[in-house]
Amino acid sequence: MKALRSKTPQLWLNPAFGEAGDLSVSADGIADAYARLTRCAGLLSDLFAELAGLDGPVDSPLLEVTHLQRAQGSDPARDGQWFVKGDHALPVAGSIKARGGFHEVLALAEKLALEQGILQPDEDRRALARPAARALFSRYTVTVGSTGNLGLSIGVMAAALGFRAVVHMSTDAKAWKKTRLRDRGVEVVEHAGDYAAAVEGGRAQALADPYGYFVDDEHSERLFYGYAAAAQMLARQLSAAGRQVDARHPLFVYLPCGVGGAPGGITFGLKVLYGPHVHCFFAEPAASPCMLVQLASGMEKAVSVYDVGLDNQTQADGLAVGLASPLVSPVMLQQLSGIYTATDEDLHCWLHRMARTESIALEPSAAAGIGGPRWLAHSEAGRAYLEAQGLVSDMPNASHIIWTTGGSLVPEREHAKFQALGAELERCRLREAGGMVR
Ligand SMILES: *Cc1c(COP(=O)(O)O)cnc(C)c1O
């Protein structure tokens, strides 16, 4: 609690990890989402030039990052191999929100078109781009509240299919995001003052409208299962790269966490595939560790970062969430190995090092996973985890996945600011620590 309140970075291990119990989510939901994203590939390739020729679910590359690993003081022969799962490069949405957001909008479009007889169950989903379908969708409004990337994913996909799309944002959300949405025909409603209350207003409005549909970041199963489908995609890429995952070849995955939907869905999906052989850790801003406070305080009631005296102020806008998803947190209580926190300085140092060593440009939120392998190998809690799990001698066989979650749509001048700050911090830190970097 002391480290939490003073925003001192820490690795917290989940004491309930591995406990069994009934879950509200199921593996069937993932298979369903994977199938939906697969059968809509042709449709997406028709709708977006960036996806021309797409013949499977929207996905991102798996990249070996040995230069970054060595720059962070890790040796593959001793610690296992580091990879990046590059969702920063997911097309159209530019972030990890692509799979979940696309899945939710596509599921809605299929449902409406099937109900109206515009689409037959076995028909090619390209039918959803025909005039009859667009005319149907144009009667409906898809609404979402988001300070950024979820709005980009939902808004752009909904507008492309012909829905009226409304994204509620705070006035201080990034200007380029608002412009990008408006350029694609999305209505942006800006709220000064209490943003959470404004989103509630948007929700109430959408729910009162028989032609309204509200995408609920905190409760949506369709988002969750769309995110979870990434697990299968990663599994294929790992086996194509010749990486085994089993009792002697552990898999470690480091996921930036906001409300918990995206990293929680992926964790759930990976647990279905790999059971105890995958070890998932979340990364949260030290000012917004909402999943950590929820899991650590027990699950009887909702606990926010404000309740423990934190302010939720961070440059990592994708992770600046005060309260964890009540859909996802009970699942993570059983499945998540632990959570570590990072300061804004950490995030900027890491994104700068990633750019310098691997030429990958990230937004601050997306860099949070980079610190994971070092927390595991070099902190007391990390070593305790490896010992408790009996993994110490298997580490040379390990695969570490740093999930990079956003950045490719960020304008060049924003990247330049992130990098300048990271370079400056890195210089200070090297000077202070005499060459030792966390
Ligand atoms: C939204 C987001 C996350 C986290 O996803 P949640 O579902 O909010 O936990 C991580 N990184 C980026 C860049 C994001 O936009």
PDBQT file of the ligand as one rigid body, heavy atoms in Angstrom, charges set to zero:
ROOT
HETATM    1  C1  LIG A 501      -6.993   0.458 -24.585  1.00  0.00    +0.000 C 
HETATM    2  C2  LIG A 501      -5.547   0.273 -24.617  1.00  0.00    +0.000 A 
HETATM    3  C3  LIG A 501      -4.914  -0.661 -23.792  1.00  0.00    +0.000 A 
HETATM    4  C4  LIG A 501      -5.605  -1.479 -22.724  1.00  0.00    +0.000 C 
HETATM    5  O1  LIG A 501      -6.839  -2.055 -23.061  1.00  0.00    +0.000 OA
HETATM    6  P1  LIG A 501      -8.007  -2.106 -21.953  1.00  0.00    +0.000 P 
HETATM    7  O2  LIG A 501      -9.062  -2.935 -22.568  1.00  0.00    +0.000 OA
HETATM    8  O3  LIG A 501      -8.437  -0.692 -21.711  1.00  0.00    +0.000 OA
HETATM    9  O4  LIG A 501      -7.396  -2.694 -20.735  1.00  0.00    +0.000 OA
HETATM   10  C5  LIG A 501      -3.547  -0.775 -23.907  1.00  0.00    +0.000 A 
HETATM   11  N1  LIG A 501      -2.840  -0.038 -24.781  1.00  0.00    +0.000 NA
HETATM   12  C6  LIG A 501      -3.418   0.853 -25.598  1.00  0.00    +0.000 A 
HETATM   13  C7  LIG A 501      -2.566   1.629 -26.545  1.00  0.00    +0.000 C 
HETATM   14  C8  LIG A 501      -4.787   1.050 -25.547  1.00  0.00    +0.000 A 
HETATM   15  O5  LIG A 501      -5.362   1.948 -26.347  1.00  0.00    +0.000 OA
ENDROOT
TORSDOF 0
